[in-house]
Amino acid sequence: MRNIEAFLGYLKFERRYSDHTIQSYKNDLFQFSGFFKGGRIEDAGSSDVREWVISLLEKGYSTRTVNRKISALKSFYKFLLKQELLEKDPMNKVVTPKNKKTLPVFVETGPLNFLLDQIDFGKGYTGLRDKHMIELLYFTGIRRAELVNLKVSDVHLSESGIKVLGKRNKERIVPVTREFADQMRNYLDSRNDYFSAKETGPSYFLTEKGKPVYPELVLRVVKKYLSLVTTVEKKSPHVLRHTFATHMLNKGADINSIKELLGHSNLSATQIYTHSTFEKLKEVYKQAHPRA
């Protein structure tokens, strides 16, 4: 397993991958290692990888998940070749299964407005924090990990913007409206009052005990409140990110601007939202055209 540990170190210190991504790569490599009975996975061949891929699909893994695992293996073997620890790449003859095209799930404007304007989140710091987390996810489109890692020092209220540390430690500035900047100021005042007698770290969002919030807590909060207003199957922070992008595009925002706001490295990742808005246009057309 020495080569796997060296590879993970390479991802962390040279490629600067996030801890979450590194853990995913580690899980994928160890999963293949458990499947491969021929010894070290460095000795695996193309047929071994193909058998593993087939077994994953038979177990019900989605093509997207399987392709992510294949990508982990490709990166690992490419690293070994670069380090001259491998002579032949077993991934050369491995064909990746085609992903099914799925449109991003998002929440309509009406239910979200009802959630933010009418739903009671409860009194005290926790209720204010939970509502503010949902607002921040929807108003800025940031990822869950970016919200969890947000620091008080990243919030620049005088400039109406927040500094976000995205994937591969890539920084970007996300603007907010003056009205939302006032809401952020109100949250910070309440946060500071609530924890005035406790020592807290630099994190923007805190648990009731003054510790940084964690991914599972954010997921639990979002799922709880989205369940009150929508029947979409997925109720996660990423759905609010999809909702942000879709609503912006529907209101005429330039797709390149949305790309920058979301922190996408290339435009192809953002273009999926154009498909979503096109599907919406088709629905409107069918409902409104007299001969449709």
C-alpha positions in Angstrom: 0.0 0.0 0.0 3.1 2.2 0.0 2.5 3.4 -3.6 -1.1 4.3 -2.7 0.0 6.4 0.2 2.6 8.1 -2.0 0.0 8.8 -4.6 -2.4 10.3 -2.0 0.5 12.5 -0.8 1.1 13.7 -4.3 -2.6 14.7 -4.6 -2.5 16.6 -1.4 0.8 18.4 -1.6 1.5 18.8 -5.4 -2.0 18.8 -6.9 -3.6 20.5 -3.8 -6.7 18.4 -3.9 -9.3 18.8 -1.1 -9.4 16.3 1.8 -12.8 15.2 0.6 -11.5 14.4 -2.9 -8.4 12.6 -1.6 -10.6 10.5 0.7 -12.8 9.5 -2.3 -9.7 8.5 -4.3 -8.4 6.5 -1.3 -11.8 4.7 -0.9 -11.9 3.8 -4.6 -8.4 2.4 -4.7 -8.9 0.3 -1.6 -12.2 -0.9 -3.0 -10.5 -2.1 -6.1 -7.7 -3.6 -4.0 -10.4 -5.6 -2.1 -11.8 -6.9 -5.4 -8.5 -7.8 -7.0 -7.4 -11.1 -5.6 -4.1 -11.3 -7.6 -2.0 -9.4 -5.1 -1.0 -5.8 -5.4 -3.2 -3.6 -7.6 0.0 -2.5 -9.3 0.0 -6.0 -10.9 -3.6 -5.8 -12.2 -4.3 -5.9 -15.9 -7.0 -4.4 -18.1 -9.2 -7.5 -17.8 -9.1 -7.2 -14.0 -10.3 -3.6 -14.2 -13.0 -4.5 -16.7 -14.3 -7.2 -14.4 -14.4 -4.8 -11.5 -16.3 -2.2 -13.6 -18.9 -4.9 -14.6 -19.3 -6.0 -11.0 -19.9 -2.4 -9.9 -22.6 -1.9 -12.5 -24.2 -5.2 -11.6 -24.4 -4.1 -8.0 -26.4 -1.0 -9.1 -23.7 1.7 -9.0 -24.6 4.6 -11.3 -22.4 5.1 -14.4 -21.4 8.5 -12.9 -20.0 6.8 -9.8 -18.3 4.1 -11.7 -16.6 6.6 -14.0 -15.4 8.5 -11.0 -13.8 5.3 -9.7 -12.3 4.6 -13.1 -10.9 8.1 -13.0 -9.2 7.4 -9.7 -7.5 4.3 -11.1 -6.4 6.2 -14.2 -4.8 8.9 -12.1 -3.1 6.3 -9.8 -1.6 4.3 -12.7 -0.5 7.5 -14.5 1.3 8.5 -11.3 3.1 5.1 -11.2 4.1 5.4 -14.8 5.5 8.9 -14.2 7.4 7.6 -11.2 8.7 4.7 -13.4 7.1 2.2 -11.0 5.0 0.7 -13.8 5.8 -0.4 -17.3 2.4 -0.8 -18.8 -0.9 1.1 -18.2 -3.7 -1.3 -17.5 -6.3 1.4 -18.2 -5.5 1.7 -21.9 -8.1 -0.9 -22.9 -10.7 0.1 -20.3 -13.8 1.7 -21.8 -15.8 4.0 -19.6 -19.6 3.5 -19.5 -21.6 6.4 -20.9 -23.2 8.7 -18.4 -26.9 9.2 -18.6 -27.7 12.8 -19.2 -29.5 14.1 -16.1 -30.8 17.7 -15.7 -29.9 19.5 -12.5 -32.6 19.4 -9.9 -33.7 22.8 -8.6 -36.5 24.4 -6.6 -39.0 26.8 -8.1 -38.9 30.5 -7.1 -42.3 30.3 -5.3 -41.5 27.6 -2.8 -38.1 29.1 -2.0 -39.7 32.5 -1.4 -42.3 30.9 0.8 -39.5 29.2 2.8 -37.5 32.3 3.4 -40.4 34.7 3.9 -43.0 32.6 5.7 -41.5 29.5 7.5 -40.6 29.9 11.2 -37.0 28.8 11.7 -37.3 29.2 15.5 -35.9 31.7 17.9 -32.3 32.2 19.1 -29.0 31.7 17.4 -29.7 28.2 16.0 -32.8 29.3 14.1 -31.1 32.4 12.7 -28.0 30.3 11.7 -30.1 27.7 10.0 -32.1 30.3 7.9 -28.9 32.2 7.1 -27.1 29.0 5.9 -30.0 28.4 3.4 -30.0 32.0 2.4 -26.2 32.0 1.8 -26.3 28.8 -0.3 -29.2 30.1 -2.4 -28.0 33.8 -2.8 -24.4 32.9 -3.7 -24.4 29.4 -5.1 -21.4 28.3 -3.0 -20.8 24.6 -2.3 -21.4 22.9 1.0 -17.7 22.5 1.7 -17.2 26.2 0.9 -19.9 27.2 3.4 -18.4 25.0 6.1 -14.9 26.4 5.5 -16.1 30.1 5.4 -14.3 32.3 7.9 -15.5 35.6 9.5 -12.4 37.2 7.9 -13.7 36.1 4.5 -16.8 38.3 4.8 -16.2 41.8 3.5 -19.4 43.7 4.2 -18.2 47.1 3.2 -17.4 45.7 -0.2 -20.6 43.5 -0.3 -18.7 40.4 -1.1 -17.3 37.2 0.4 -14.0 35.4 -0.4 -14.6 31.7 -1.1 -12.0 29.0 -1.1 -13.1 26.5 -3.8 -11.8 23.3 -5.2 -8.1 22.9 -5.4 -7.7 25.9 -3.1 -8.8 28.3 -5.8 -10.1 31.6 -4.4 -12.9 33.7 -5.9 -14.9 36.7 -4.7 -18.7 36.3 -4.8 -20.7 39.5 -4.6 -23.8 40.0 -2.5 -26.5 42.7 -2.5 -26.4 45.5 0.0 -29.6 44.1 1.5 -28.1 40.7 2.0 -24.9 42.3 3.4 -27.2 43.8 6.0 -28.5 40.4 6.8 -25.0 39.1 7.2 -24.2 41.9 9.5 -27.3 41.1 11.6 -26.2 37.4 11.7 -22.7 38.3 12.8 -24.0 40.6 15.6 -26.3 37.9 16.9 -23.5 35.3 16.6 -21.1 37.5 18.6 -23.7 38.3 21.2 -24.6 34.6 21.6 -21.0 33.5 22.0 -19.7 36.5 23.9 -18.8 34.4 26.9 -17.3 31.5 25.0 -14.2 31.0 23.0 -14.8 30.4 19.3 -12.6 29.9 16.3 -12.7 31.9 13.1 -15.5 29.9 11.4 -18.5 32.0 10.2 -21.1 29.3 11.1 -20.9 27.6 14.5 -22.7 24.9 16.4 -24.5 25.8 19.6 -21.3 24.8 21.4 -19.2 27.2 19.4 -17.5 24.7 17.2 -17.4 24.9 13.4 -20.4 23.5 11.6 -19.8 20.2 9.8 -21.1 18.9 6.4 -23.7 16.5 8.0 -25.2 19.3 10.0 -25.6 21.5 6.9 -27.1 18.7 5.0 -29.6 17.9 7.8 -30.7 21.6 8.0 -31.2 22.0 4.3 -33.1 18.7 4.0 -35.3 19.5 6.9 -36.5 22.9 5.6 -36.6 22.0 1.9 -38.9 19.1 2.8 -41.4 21.7 4.1 -41.8 23.4 0.7 -40.9 21.1 -2.2 -41.3 17.5 -3.3 -38.1 17.3 -5.4 -36.4 14.0 -4.7 -33.0 15.5 -3.8 -33.0 18.0 -1.0 -29.3 18.9 -0.5 -27.1 22.0 -0.4 -26.1 21.2 -4.0 -29.7 21.5 -5.1 -29.6 25.1 -3.8 -26.5 25.6 -5.9 -28.4 24.3 -8.9 -31.3 26.5 -8.0 -29.1 29.6 -7.8 -27.6 29.0 -11.2 -30.9 28.1 -12.9 -32.8 31.1 -11.5 -29.9 33.4 -12.5 -29.9 32.1 -16.0 -33.7 32.3 -16.3 -33.5 36.0 -15.3 -31.0 36.7 -18.1 -27.6 36.4 -16.4 -24.7 35.8 -18.8 -23.5 32.1 -18.6 -19.9 33.2 -18.4 -20.7 35.3 -15.3 -22.5 32.3 -13.8 -19.4 30.2 -14.5 -17.2 32.7 -12.5 -19.7 32.9 -9.6 -19.9 29.1 -9.3 -16.2 28.7 -9.5 -16.3 26.3 -12.5 -12.9 25.8 -14.2 -14.5 25.4 -17.6 -17.7 26.5 -19.3 -18.9 22.9 -20.1 -19.7 22.4 -16.4 -21.9 25.5 -16.4 -23.7 24.7 -19.7 -25.8 22.0 -18.1 -28.0 24.8 -16.8 -28.9 25.9 -20.3 -30.5 22.5 -20.8 -32.5 22.9 -17.7 -33.9 26.3 -18.8 -34.6 24.9 -22.3 -36.7 22.2 -20.8 -38.6 24.9 -18.9 -39.2 26.8 -22.2 -40.5 23.6 -23.8 -43.0 23.2 -21.0 -44.2 26.8 -21.4 -44.5 26.3 -25.1 -46.6 23.2 -24.8 -48.9 24.9 -22.3 -49.3 28.1 -24.2 -49.2 27.3 -27.9 -52.7 26.6 -29.2 -51.5 23.8 -31.6 -48.9 22.3 -29.3 
